[in-house]
Amino acid sequence: AKAFAYSRLTEIAKGRRAITVDTALRLGCFFGTGERFWLNLQQAYDLELYFVSITCLGEGGGEASGVGNGGGACAVRRYSL
């Protein structure tokens, strides 16, 4: 198994670097979880960042109305990971 660079793990933990396929394979091997677990965590984190940065709620149903289409007020949607 390949070793981890301390700087790589530090950058991931601080949110400055994403978990790549290579990193997911290494983490999966090290922790015995499989690479998909780590890739799914990264995807969930990316989705969370998207919703926190820009989510416009439409009138009524709470669905995204899109930016600049005149529907609903923009709000921040927060979830805990």
VOTORLO-923173 format. One line per field, with one value per residue: x, y, z of N, C-alpha, C in turn; chain; residue number from 1. Coordinates in Angstrom, 3 decimals. Atoms other than C-alpha are relative to their C-alpha. Layout:
N
n_u: (X/...)
n_v: (Y/...)
n_w: (Z/...)
ca_u: (X/...)
ca_v: (Y/...)
ca_w: (Z/...)
c_u: (X/...)
c_v: (Y/...)
c_w: (Z/...)
kette: (A/...)
nr: (NUM/...)
// end
This chain:
81
n_u: (0.841/-0.740/0.122/0.661/-0.768/0.635/0.560/1.229/1.059/0.254/0.744/1.354/0.681/0.288/0.915/-0.743/-0.284/1.054/-0.413/-0.077/0.128/-1.226/0.075/1.077/-0.534/-0.949/0.750/0.781/-0.910/-0.520/1.050/0.805/1.373/0.280/-0.175/1.282/0.358/-0.697/0.493/1.346/-0.169/-0.412/1.143/0.937/-0.598/0.119/1.405/0.273/-0.577/0.845/1.249/-0.291/-0.429/1.051/1.263/1.148/1.208/1.164/1.203/0.779/-0.582/-1.362/-0.928/-0.894/0.657/-1.003/-0.496/0.372/1.241/1.063/0.839/-0.468/-1.117/-1.174/-0.236/-1.063/0.506/-1.096/0.154/-1.199/-0.522)
n_v: (-1.191/-1.258/-0.848/-1.287/-1.203/-0.732/-1.245/0.327/0.215/-1.281/-0.835/0.560/-0.263/-1.434/-0.368/-0.678/0.965/1.016/1.402/0.476/1.455/0.566/-0.109/0.889/1.366/0.146/-0.020/1.235/1.103/-0.191/0.177/1.172/-0.427/-0.086/-1.346/-0.689/-0.702/-1.284/-0.803/-0.445/-1.086/-1.190/-0.457/-0.605/-1.270/-0.915/-0.360/-0.888/-1.304/-0.609/-0.469/-1.088/-1.192/-0.599/0.720/-0.899/0.758/-0.486/-0.216/1.207/1.305/0.011/0.494/-1.026/-0.734/-0.469/-1.342/-1.006/0.218/-0.779/0.746/0.296/-0.731/0.837/0.362/0.984/1.281/0.628/1.379/0.502/1.202)
n_w: (0.000/0.071/-1.187/0.160/-0.317/-1.094/0.537/0.726/-0.987/-0.654/0.940/0.090/-1.267/-0.087/1.076/1.060/1.057/0.128/0.022/1.377/0.138/-0.557/-1.457/-0.439/0.041/-1.117/-1.262/-0.050/-0.315/-1.358/-1.002/0.323/0.269/1.426/0.546/0.224/-1.230/-0.019/1.126/-0.366/-0.962/0.743/0.786/-0.948/-0.412/1.138/0.105/-1.137/0.324/1.015/-0.600/-0.929/0.729/0.807/0.075/0.049/-0.254/0.725/-0.810/-0.251/-0.224/-0.497/0.999/0.532/1.075/0.949/-0.244/0.968/0.725/-0.612/-0.925/-1.356/-0.596/-0.227/-1.391/-0.208/-0.464/-0.743/-0.457/-0.659/0.631)
ca_u: (0.000/1.168/1.783/-0.146/1.512/0.773/0.191/-2.454/-4.451/-4.089/-5.344/-8.342/-9.190/-9.075/-11.338/-8.625/-8.332/-10.879/-10.714/-9.559/-9.970/-6.345/-6.857/-10.146/-8.400/-5.665/-8.099/-10.318/-7.386/-6.048/-9.372/-10.901/-13.969/-13.677/-13.133/-16.812/-17.335/-14.759/-15.943/-19.525/-18.371/-16.659/-19.745/-21.973/-19.572/-19.535/-23.332/-23.509/-21.184/-23.383/-26.577/-24.952/-23.472/-26.524/-30.045/-33.051/-36.280/-39.363/-42.762/-44.767/-43.120/-39.622/-38.054/-35.146/-36.476/-33.214/-31.191/-32.598/-35.959/-37.946/-39.380/-38.953/-36.385/-32.866/-32.079/-29.285/-30.118/-28.016/-27.623/-25.294/-23.043)
ca_v: (0.000/3.482/5.888/9.101/12.461/14.315/17.506/15.782/14.658/18.053/19.859/17.514/17.930/21.720/21.662/22.989/19.840/17.364/13.608/12.352/8.826/8.110/9.347/7.445/4.221/4.790/5.682/2.720/0.355/1.837/1.868/-1.171/0.764/0.752/3.711/4.472/5.438/8.233/9.349/9.501/11.634/14.021/14.179/14.901/17.642/19.196/19.143/20.741/23.529/24.140/24.408/26.627/28.966/29.397/28.149/30.105/28.791/29.091/30.115/27.359/23.971/25.015/23.878/25.699/28.429/29.242/32.411/35.462/34.056/36.274/33.527/33.388/34.866/33.569/31.764/29.661/26.004/24.313/20.638/18.869/16.224)
ca_w: (0.000/-0.799/2.036/2.548/2.411/5.639/3.643/1.489/4.510/6.169/3.064/2.792/6.475/6.165/3.101/0.804/-1.283/-2.583/-2.234/-5.615/-6.966/-6.055/-2.497/-2.194/-3.217/-0.633/2.160/1.305/1.432/4.669/6.546/4.822/3.685/-0.083/-2.358/-2.991/0.642/0.342/-3.085/-1.789/1.153/-1.264/-3.457/-0.438/0.666/-2.820/-2.939/0.506/-0.592/-3.609/-1.550/1.048/-1.541/-3.745/-3.214/-4.276/-2.838/-5.013/-3.767/-2.147/-2.564/-1.572/-4.811/-6.377/-8.626/-10.351/-10.305/-11.995/-13.066/-10.748/-8.546/-4.795/-2.466/-2.171/1.055/2.456/2.933/5.614/6.392/8.730/7.287)
c_u: (0.879/-0.264/-0.716/0.990/-0.782/-0.678/-1.307/-1.163/-0.379/-0.846/-1.440/-0.781/-0.388/-0.936/0.664/0.275/-1.105/0.604/-0.071/-0.187/1.216/-0.040/-1.076/0.455/0.938/-0.720/-0.818/0.840/0.471/-1.050/-0.896/-1.453/-0.374/0.047/-1.300/-0.470/0.593/-0.454/-1.412/0.055/0.386/-1.164/-1.043/0.506/-0.125/-1.437/-0.401/0.542/-0.845/-1.263/0.225/0.327/-1.125/-1.210/-1.108/-1.253/-1.165/-1.171/-0.709/0.843/1.428/1.007/0.864/-0.664/0.994/0.381/-0.497/-1.285/-1.187/-0.837/0.656/1.173/1.147/0.186/1.137/-0.613/1.161/-0.387/1.257/0.429/0.140)
c_v: (1.246/0.822/1.297/1.109/0.756/1.261/-0.259/-0.166/1.293/0.895/-0.494/0.341/1.463/0.478/0.727/-0.896/-1.038/-1.403/-0.469/-1.520/-0.680/0.002/-0.926/-1.454/-0.249/-0.040/-1.280/-1.200/0.088/-0.315/-1.213/0.329/-0.055/1.441/0.773/0.769/1.402/0.895/0.518/1.129/1.292/0.576/0.670/1.357/1.046/0.487/0.957/1.404/0.728/0.581/1.141/1.275/0.638/-0.928/1.036/-0.844/0.638/0.202/-1.332/-1.196/-0.050/-0.559/1.136/0.676/0.480/1.439/0.908/-0.250/0.679/-0.726/-0.191/0.846/-0.954/-0.235/-1.002/-1.233/-0.715/-1.395/-0.380/-1.273/-1.007)
c_w: (0.000/1.247/-0.350/0.299/1.074/-0.524/-0.750/0.974/0.714/-0.891/-0.166/1.259/0.153/-1.102/-1.149/-1.192/0.002/0.066/-1.443/-0.023/0.616/1.530/0.555/0.016/1.178/1.350/0.168/0.371/1.451/1.063/-0.262/-0.315/-1.464/-0.461/-0.160/1.230/-0.004/-1.133/0.279/1.033/-0.710/-0.792/0.897/0.461/-1.115/-0.168/1.111/-0.267/-1.036/0.629/0.976/-0.765/-0.807/-0.069/0.020/0.147/-0.736/0.938/0.196/0.337/0.475/-0.971/-0.507/-1.188/-1.044/0.291/-1.112/-0.763/0.658/1.023/1.349/0.453/0.243/1.487/0.054/0.610/0.679/0.458/0.758/-0.691/1.051)
kette: (A/A/A/A/A/A/A/A/A/A/A/A/A/A/A/A/A/A/A/A/A/A/A/A/A/A/A/A/A/A/A/A/A/A/A/A/A/A/A/A/A/A/A/A/A/A/A/A/A/A/A/A/A/A/A/A/A/A/A/A/A/A/A/A/A/A/A/A/A/A/A/A/A/A/A/A/A/A/A/A/A)
nr: (1/2/3/4/5/6/7/8/9/10/11/12/13/14/15/16/17/18/19/20/21/22/23/24/25/26/27/28/29/30/31/32/33/34/35/36/37/38/39/40/41/42/43/44/45/46/47/48/49/50/51/52/53/54/55/56/57/58/59/60/61/62/63/64/65/66/67/68/69/70/71/72/73/74/75/76/77/78/79/80/81)
// end
